[in-house]
């Protein structure tokens, strides 16, 4: 696994940029998950899209929310880089051929610390949010390694009240303070999408979501 991820890095700015912006275009709740990923200079480096979502499934999501989403991350030439799978209250990240890289567990909306684990379920870090009544109202997350050291930060940016209330559009800014070993580095890159899929994507029409 380490060798496979290591060969990716020199080729794709997604894996080497210390700052990333993950921008979700506007869409109604229930629509396909879709993200544009930019580096710190504002250059798009990747696109993430949910595949094969039927019209019926979109309609059911709009009413009942969704327990499962599978998002494929590609470079701008269409080469698959990662797969981000949201299942219930957790997100698993895999290589394009299905090898597990790690997972992030959301537990419940009232938790404030979300474990990052490797492929064997060993803890390698945490996402720690600010205090708040529920996860979807929080905006700031500390990225920590397995020892509790802050190695980065993640912030959910506002796109305006109307956009927040009526669409799934979100924006996340990720800053990684220094080079991280894999699989933590790859899991941190996937963290904005993981947080969005676990807590914000369905929205449930909650004000301030």
PASEBA-1860 file (N, C-alpha, C; in nm, 3 decimals):
! residues 209
1> XXXXXXXX> 0.082/-0.121/0.000/0.000/0.000/0.000/0.085/0.125/0.000 ~ 0.186/0.130/0.090/0.270/0.248/0.099/0.340/0.275/-0.031 ~ 0.388/0.168/-0.098/0.457/0.186/-0.225/0.363/0.239/-0.331 ~ 0.239/0.190/-0.330/0.143/0.234/-0.430/0.111/0.382/-0.414 ~ 0.086/0.425/-0.290/0.057/0.566/-0.267/0.178/0.652/-0.293 ~ 0.296/0.599/-0.263/0.418/0.676/-0.284/0.443/0.708/-0.428 ~ 0.402/0.617/-0.520/0.423/0.644/-0.661/0.329/0.750/-0.713 ~ 0.218/0.776/-0.641/0.123/0.876/-0.685/0.177/1.018/-0.666
9> XXXXXXXX> 0.246/1.041/-0.555/0.270/1.176/-0.510/0.343/1.267/-0.609 ~ 0.452/1.221/-0.670/0.521/1.313/-0.760/0.436/1.351/-0.881 ~ 0.330/1.274/-0.909/0.254/1.292/-1.031/0.131/1.380/-1.013 ~ 0.082/1.393/-0.890/-0.047/1.459/-0.872/-0.037/1.563/-0.761 ~ -0.063/1.689/-0.794/-0.054/1.797/-0.696/-0.152/1.778/-0.581 ~ -0.255/1.698/-0.601/-0.350/1.669/-0.495/-0.278/1.615/-0.372 ~ -0.173/1.537/-0.393/-0.105/1.470/-0.283/0.014/1.548/-0.229 ~ 0.046/1.662/-0.287/0.165/1.735/-0.243/0.136/1.878/-0.199
17> XXXXXXXX> 0.020/1.931/-0.231/-0.010/2.069/-0.194/-0.040/2.081/-0.046 ~ 0.021/2.178/0.025/-0.007/2.197/0.167/-0.142/2.263/0.194 ~ -0.203/2.320/0.091/-0.334/2.383/0.106/-0.425/2.334/-0.006 ~ -0.547/2.299/0.031/-0.646/2.255/-0.066/-0.779/2.323/-0.037 ~ -0.852/2.355/-0.142/-0.988/2.406/-0.129/-1.080/2.306/-0.198 ~ -1.178/2.258/-0.123/-1.274/2.163/-0.177/-1.407/2.235/-0.190 ~ -1.450/2.251/-0.313/-1.567/2.333/-0.344/-1.676/2.245/-0.403 ~ -1.794/2.253/-0.345/-1.907/2.175/-0.395/-2.004/2.265/-0.469
25> XXXXXXXX> -2.024/2.240/-0.598/-2.122/2.321/-0.674/-2.261/2.308/-0.615 ~ -2.347/2.405/-0.648/-2.484/2.402/-0.596/-2.560/2.281/-0.649 ~ -2.641/2.225/-0.561/-2.728/2.115/-0.598/-2.835/2.100/-0.492 ~ -2.948/2.048/-0.528/-3.055/2.029/-0.428/-3.022/1.905/-0.346 ~ -3.069/1.898/-0.220/-3.050/1.777/-0.141/-3.101/1.654/-0.215 ~ -3.021/1.547/-0.215/-3.055/1.426/-0.288/-2.980/1.412/-0.418 ~ -2.921/1.522/-0.468/-2.848/1.516/-0.594/-2.717/1.439/-0.576 ~ -2.650/1.410/-0.689/-2.520/1.345/-0.683/-2.421/1.432/-0.607
33> XXXXXXXX> -2.336/1.369/-0.527/-2.227/1.440/-0.462/-2.121/1.473/-0.567 ~ -2.072/1.598/-0.563/-1.973/1.641/-0.662/-1.885/1.748/-0.599 ~ -1.754/1.738/-0.619/-1.660/1.832/-0.560/-1.552/1.869/-0.661 ~ -1.513/1.996/-0.660/-1.394/2.041/-0.732/-1.286/2.071/-0.629 ~ -1.165/2.024/-0.656/-1.056/2.038/-0.559/-0.947/2.125/-0.620 ~ -0.908/2.231/-0.547/-0.810/2.328/-0.594/-0.690/2.330/-0.499 ~ -0.571/2.362/-0.553/-0.455/2.379/-0.466/-0.453/2.519/-0.408 ~ -0.349/2.552/-0.333/-0.342/2.682/-0.267/-0.332/2.799/-0.361
41> XXXXXXXX> -0.292/2.774/-0.485/-0.282/2.881/-0.586/-0.412/2.899/-0.664 ~ -0.514/2.820/-0.631/-0.642/2.832/-0.699/-0.653/2.752/-0.826 ~ -0.556/2.663/-0.852/-0.560/2.577/-0.972/-0.632/2.447/-0.939 ~ -0.729/2.411/-1.021/-0.800/2.286/-0.997/-0.707/2.168/-1.021 ~ -0.703/2.075/-0.926/-0.613/1.961/-0.936/-0.689/1.828/-0.940 ~ -0.818/1.829/-0.905/-0.893/1.704/-0.906/-1.043/1.733/-0.908 ~ -1.119/1.631/-0.943/-1.264/1.637/-0.945/-1.317/1.510/-0.881 ~ -1.414/1.523/-0.794/-1.473/1.406/-0.728/-1.621/1.401/-0.760
49> XXXXXXXX> -1.668/1.285/-0.805/-1.806/1.272/-0.850/-1.865/1.139/-0.805 ~ -1.988/1.145/-0.760/-2.060/1.023/-0.727/-2.113/0.960/-0.856 ~ -2.094/0.832/-0.869/-2.131/0.762/-0.992/-2.265/0.691/-0.981 ~ -2.334/0.683/-1.095/-2.450/0.594/-1.112/-2.557/0.611/-1.005 ~ -2.612/0.732/-0.996/-2.722/0.757/-0.903/-2.849/0.778/-0.985 ~ -2.946/0.690/-0.971/-3.067/0.697/-1.051/-3.157/0.811/-1.006 ~ -3.251/0.850/-1.092/-3.348/0.955/-1.059/-3.432/0.916/-0.940 ~ -3.471/0.789/-0.932/-3.551/0.741/-0.819/-3.472/0.753/-0.689
57> XXXXXXXX> -3.344/0.718/-0.695/-3.262/0.725/-0.573/-3.244/0.870/-0.528 ~ -3.228/0.961/-0.624/-3.218/1.103/-0.590/-3.344/1.149/-0.518 ~ -3.460/1.108/-0.570/-3.587/1.149/-0.510/-3.601/1.094/-0.367 ~ -3.562/0.969/-0.347/-3.570/0.909/-0.214/-3.476/0.980/-0.117 ~ -3.358/1.019/-0.165/-3.263/1.090/-0.081/-3.319/1.225/-0.035 ~ -3.385/1.293/-0.127/-3.437/1.425/-0.094/-3.538/1.418/0.020 ~ -3.605/1.304/0.033/-3.706/1.288/0.137/-3.648/1.224/0.263 ~ -3.570/1.117/0.244/-3.526/1.037/0.358/-3.378/1.053/0.392
65> XXXXXXXX> -3.302/1.127/0.312/-3.157/1.133/0.333/-3.093/1.009/0.273 ~ -2.961/0.996/0.291/-2.893/0.881/0.230/-2.797/0.818/0.328 ~ -2.796/0.686/0.335/-2.703/0.617/0.421/-2.573/0.582/0.352 ~ -2.572/0.588/0.219/-2.455/0.543/0.144/-2.428/0.634/0.025 ~ -2.303/0.672/0.009/-2.259/0.744/-0.111/-2.118/0.698/-0.144 ~ -2.088/0.683/-0.274/-1.955/0.642/-0.319/-1.906/0.745/-0.419 ~ -1.799/0.814/-0.381/-1.747/0.925/-0.461/-1.608/0.889/-0.512 ~ -1.588/0.904/-0.643/-1.459/0.874/-0.704/-1.383/1.003/-0.730
73> XXXXXXXX> -1.258/1.008/-0.684/-1.172/1.125/-0.702/-1.079/1.099/-0.820 ~ -1.081/1.191/-0.919/-1.000/1.176/-1.040/-0.915/1.299/-1.062 ~ -0.803/1.282/-1.131/-0.729/1.400/-1.175/-0.799/1.460/-1.297 ~ -0.744/1.568/-1.350/-0.813/1.638/-1.459/-0.804/1.565/-1.592 ~ -0.728/1.456/-1.596/-0.721/1.373/-1.716/-0.811/1.251/-1.706 ~ -0.889/1.244/-1.598/-0.983/1.133/-1.582/-0.925/1.010/-1.516 ~ -0.803/1.020/-1.464/-0.742/0.904/-1.396/-0.790/0.897/-1.253 ~ -0.842/0.782/-1.213/-0.893/0.764/-1.078/-0.779/0.763/-0.977
81> XXXXXXXX> -0.796/0.838/-0.867/-0.694/0.849/-0.764/-0.736/0.785/-0.633 ~ -0.861/0.810/-0.593/-0.913/0.761/-0.466/-1.062/0.733/-0.479 ~ -1.115/0.654/-0.388/-1.258/0.635/-0.376/-1.295/0.663/-0.231 ~ -1.396/0.748/-0.211/-1.441/0.787/-0.078/-1.582/0.733/-0.060 ~ -1.600/0.641/0.034/-1.728/0.573/0.052/-1.789/0.606/0.187 ~ -1.907/0.666/0.186/-1.978/0.696/0.310/-2.081/0.587/0.337 ~ -2.065/0.522/0.452/-2.157/0.418/0.494/-2.207/0.453/0.634 ~ -2.334/0.485/0.648/-2.391/0.518/0.777/-2.313/0.632/0.843
89> XXXXXXXX> -2.245/0.605/0.956/-2.176/0.713/1.029/-2.025/0.711/1.009 ~ -1.977/0.643/0.906/-1.833/0.640/0.882/-1.803/0.654/0.733 ~ -1.678/0.689/0.704/-1.630/0.701/0.567/-1.504/0.616/0.551 ~ -1.501/0.534/0.447/-1.384/0.453/0.416/-1.321/0.505/0.288 ~ -1.189/0.516/0.287/-1.115/0.563/0.169/-1.037/0.445/0.113 ~ -1.048/0.424/-0.018/-0.977/0.313/-0.083/-0.900/0.362/-0.204 ~ -0.810/0.278/-0.253/-0.746/0.302/-0.381/-0.849/0.272/-0.491 ~ -0.821/0.311/-0.616/-0.917/0.282/-0.724/-0.949/0.134/-0.741
97> XXXXXXXX> -0.854/0.046/-0.703/-0.881/-0.097/-0.719/-0.942/-0.160/-0.595 ~ -0.979/-0.076/-0.497/-1.055/-0.126/-0.383/-0.976/-0.157/-0.257 ~ -0.844/-0.139/-0.258/-0.764/-0.164/-0.138/-0.791/-0.054/-0.035 ~ -0.825/-0.093/0.087/-0.860/0.005/0.191/-0.736/0.081/0.236 ~ -0.747/0.215/0.242/-0.641/0.300/0.293/-0.667/0.333/0.439 ~ -0.791/0.363/0.472/-0.826/0.396/0.610/-0.971/0.438/0.621 ~ -1.008/0.487/0.739/-1.147/0.527/0.762/-1.153/0.642/0.861 ~ -1.263/0.716/0.855/-1.294/0.821/0.951/-1.433/0.791/1.006
105> XXXXXXXX> -1.446/0.788/1.138/-1.572/0.752/1.201/-1.639/0.874/1.260 ~ -1.766/0.897/1.222/-1.839/1.014/1.268/-1.915/0.991/1.397 ~ -1.935/0.864/1.437/-2.015/0.832/1.555/-2.153/0.898/1.544 ~ -2.176/1.002/1.623/-2.303/1.074/1.618/-2.275/1.222/1.596 ~ -2.380/1.297/1.565/-2.364/1.439/1.542/-2.322/1.514/1.668 ~ -2.334/1.452/1.785/-2.302/1.520/1.909/-2.157/1.496/1.953 ~ -2.085/1.408/1.883/-1.945/1.386/1.913/-1.862/1.505/1.862 ~ -1.745/1.523/1.921/-1.659/1.634/1.881/-1.521/1.588/1.835
113> XXXXXXXX> -1.495/1.459/1.846/-1.364/1.404/1.807/-1.389/1.280/1.721 ~ -1.336/1.283/1.600/-1.365/1.177/1.504/-1.237/1.101/1.471 ~ -1.229/0.972/1.504/-1.107/0.895/1.485/-1.073/0.875/1.337 ~ -0.945/0.885/1.305/-0.891/0.848/1.174/-0.814/0.718/1.195 ~ -0.847/0.616/1.118/-0.785/0.485/1.136/-0.721/0.438/1.007 ~ -0.620/0.350/1.019/-0.557/0.293/0.901/-0.636/0.172/0.853 ~ -0.582/0.101/0.756/-0.654/-0.011/0.695/-0.683/-0.123/0.793 ~ -0.602/-0.132/0.901/-0.622/-0.238/1.000/-0.704/-0.191/1.120
121> XXXXXXXX> -0.756/-0.068/1.113/-0.836/-0.015/1.221/-0.756/0.046/1.334 ~ -0.625/0.065/1.313/-0.541/0.127/1.415/-0.555/0.278/1.410 ~ -0.560/0.346/1.526/-0.573/0.492/1.526/-0.447/0.560/1.475 ~ -0.463/0.653/1.381/-0.349/0.729/1.329/-0.372/0.880/1.342 ~ -0.488/0.920/1.392/-0.515/1.062/1.409/-0.659/1.088/1.445 ~ -0.693/1.216/1.454/-0.830/1.258/1.485/-0.863/1.387/1.411 ~ -0.991/1.406/1.385/-1.046/1.537/1.350/-1.122/1.584/1.472 ~ -1.082/1.696/1.529/-1.146/1.747/1.650/-1.216/1.878/1.619
129> XXXXXXXX> -1.346/1.882/1.639/-1.424/2.000/1.603/-1.437/2.095/1.721 ~ -1.477/2.217/1.690/-1.513/2.312/1.794/-1.636/2.259/1.868 ~ -1.661/2.309/1.986/-1.779/2.268/2.060/-1.904/2.328/1.996 ~ -2.010/2.249/1.994/-2.135/2.296/1.936/-2.244/2.194/1.959 ~ -2.370/2.232/1.943/-2.480/2.140/1.973/-2.485/2.018/1.882 ~ -2.459/2.038/1.752/-2.459/1.927/1.657/-2.350/1.951/1.555 ~ -2.303/1.843/1.490/-2.189/1.852/1.399/-2.214/1.945/1.281 ~ -2.337/1.946/1.230/-2.363/2.023/1.108/-2.358/2.174/1.131
137> XXXXXXXX> -2.355/2.218/1.257/-2.346/2.360/1.285/-2.203/2.404/1.313 ~ -2.109/2.311/1.312/-1.970/2.343/1.340/-1.896/2.380/1.212 ~ -1.790/2.458/1.228/-1.719/2.510/1.111/-1.569/2.483/1.114 ~ -1.512/2.458/1.232/-1.367/2.449/1.245/-1.326/2.313/1.302 ~ -1.222/2.253/1.242/-1.172/2.123/1.285/-1.019/2.126/1.294 ~ -0.970/2.075/1.405/-0.826/2.050/1.420/-0.794/1.916/1.357 ~ -0.686/1.909/1.280/-0.637/1.782/1.229/-0.521/1.739/1.318 ~ -0.534/1.623/1.381/-0.434/1.577/1.477/-0.375/1.443/1.437
145> XXXXXXXX> -0.249/1.422/1.475/-0.189/1.290/1.454/-0.227/1.198/1.569 ~ -0.168/1.079/1.573/-0.206/0.980/1.673/-0.169/1.022/1.815 ~ -0.079/1.121/1.827/-0.035/1.166/1.959/-0.107/1.294/2.004 ~ -0.202/1.339/1.927/-0.277/1.459/1.962/-0.213/1.588/1.917 ~ -0.103/1.580/1.841/-0.039/1.701/1.790/-0.118/1.756/1.672 ~ -0.138/1.887/1.667/-0.209/1.945/1.554/-0.117/1.949/1.432 ~ -0.160/1.886/1.324/-0.081/1.880/1.202/-0.150/1.953/1.086 ~ -0.268/2.007/1.112/-0.340/2.079/1.008/-0.470/2.134/1.063
153> XXXXXXXX> -0.544/2.203/0.976/-0.675/2.254/1.016/-0.769/2.251/0.897 ~ -0.896/2.234/0.927/-1.001/2.226/0.826/-1.111/2.323/0.865 ~ -1.155/2.404/0.770/-1.258/2.503/0.799/-1.367/2.498/0.693 ~ -1.491/2.494/0.737/-1.605/2.502/0.646/-1.640/2.649/0.626 ~ -1.636/2.695/0.503/-1.661/2.835/0.470/-1.808/2.856/0.434 ~ -1.858/2.973/0.466/-1.997/3.005/0.434/-2.010/3.046/0.289 ~ -2.117/2.999/0.224/-2.150/3.043/0.088/-2.275/3.130/0.088 ~ -2.315/3.177/0.205/-2.434/3.260/0.214/-2.551/3.182/0.270
161> XXXXXXXX> -2.641/3.252/0.339/-2.753/3.186/0.407/-2.845/3.115/0.310 ~ -2.882/3.181/0.199/-2.976/3.119/0.104/-2.917/2.993/0.044 ~ -2.789/2.999/0.008/-2.723/2.882/-0.049/-2.718/2.769/0.052 ~ -2.688/2.803/0.179/-2.680/2.700/0.282/-2.814/2.634/0.309 ~ -2.921/2.712/0.306/-3.053/2.659/0.338/-3.111/2.575/0.225 ~ -3.091/2.617/0.102/-3.167/2.559/-0.009/-3.088/2.466/-0.099 ~ -2.956/2.457/-0.081/-2.875/2.371/-0.167/-2.775/2.294/-0.082 ~ -2.702/2.205/-0.149/-2.597/2.129/-0.080/-2.460/2.193/-0.098
169> XXXXXXXX> -2.452/2.311/-0.156/-2.322/2.374/-0.185/-2.246/2.401/-0.057 ~ -2.121/2.358/-0.054/-2.033/2.381/0.061/-1.892/2.407/0.010 ~ -1.811/2.467/0.097/-1.670/2.488/0.065/-1.588/2.460/0.190 ~ -1.480/2.387/0.171/-1.389/2.355/0.281/-1.247/2.398/0.243 ~ -1.179/2.462/0.338/-1.038/2.497/0.321/-0.955/2.409/0.413 ~ -0.858/2.337/0.355/-0.772/2.247/0.431/-0.629/2.297/0.426 ~ -0.565/2.307/0.541/-0.424/2.343/0.548/-0.349/2.233/0.623 ~ -0.244/2.183/0.560/-0.160/2.080/0.621/-0.027/2.146/0.658
177> XXXXXXXX> 0.008/2.144/0.786/0.119/2.224/0.835/0.256/2.174/0.791 ~ 0.270/2.042/0.775/0.399/1.987/0.732/0.376/1.850/0.669 ~ 0.479/1.795/0.609/0.467/1.666/0.542/0.422/1.559/0.640 ~ 0.325/1.477/0.598/0.271/1.370/0.681/0.298/1.235/0.616 ~ 0.318/1.133/0.698/0.335/0.998/0.642/0.202/0.942/0.596 ~ 0.206/0.852/0.501/0.086/0.779/0.464/0.065/0.665/0.563 ~ -0.058/0.628/0.591/-0.180/0.672/0.521/-0.243/0.799/0.578 ~ -0.184/0.859/0.684/-0.246/0.978/0.742/-0.259/1.089/0.639
185> XXXXXXXX> -0.157/1.112/0.558/-0.162/1.218/0.458/-0.284/1.200/0.366 ~ -0.302/1.081/0.313/-0.412/1.056/0.222/-0.547/1.071/0.292 ~ -0.556/1.027/0.416/-0.680/1.039/0.491/-0.714/1.185/0.519 ~ -0.612/1.266/0.546/-0.635/1.409/0.569/-0.685/1.476/0.441 ~ -0.630/1.437/0.327/-0.675/1.492/0.199/-0.823/1.460/0.177 ~ -0.865/1.341/0.218/-1.005/1.299/0.201/-1.097/1.357/0.307 ~ -1.040/1.417/0.413/-1.120/1.462/0.528/-1.230/1.562/0.493 ~ -1.205/1.664/0.406/-1.315/1.756/0.374/-1.437/1.685/0.315
193> XXXXXXXX> -1.413/1.592/0.224/-1.524/1.518/0.165/-1.589/1.427/0.268 ~ -1.508/1.366/0.355/-1.563/1.279/0.459/-1.656/1.355/0.552 ~ -1.611/1.472/0.599/-1.694/1.553/0.689/-1.822/1.598/0.618 ~ -1.810/1.639/0.493/-1.928/1.683/0.419/-2.027/1.569/0.401 ~ -1.978/1.452/0.363/-2.067/1.338/0.340/-2.135/1.292/0.469 ~ -2.063/1.296/0.580/-2.120/1.248/0.706/-2.220/1.346/0.767 ~ -2.193/1.478/0.754/-2.270/1.574/0.832/-2.346/1.680/0.754 ~ -2.307/1.708/0.631/-2.366/1.822/0.561/-2.442/1.787/0.434
201> XXXXXXXX> -2.410/1.674/0.373/-2.460/1.649/0.239/-2.612/1.638/0.231 ~ -2.675/1.574/0.329/-2.820/1.557/0.323/-2.895/1.679/0.370 ~ -2.833/1.758/0.456/-2.886/1.884/0.507/-3.015/1.871/0.588 ~ -3.110/1.791/0.540/-3.238/1.776/0.610/-3.309/1.911/0.631 ~ -3.270/2.010/0.550/-3.337/2.142/0.554/-3.328/2.207/0.692 ~ -3.215/2.188/0.760/-3.195/2.250/0.892/-3.132/2.388/0.874 ~ -3.190/2.494/0.927/-3.132/2.626/0.914/-2.989/2.629/0.967 ~ -2.901/2.691/0.888/-2.762/2.703/0.927/-2.680/2.581/0.891
209> X> -2.739/2.481/0.821/-2.667/2.360/0.790/-2.555/2.389/0.693
END
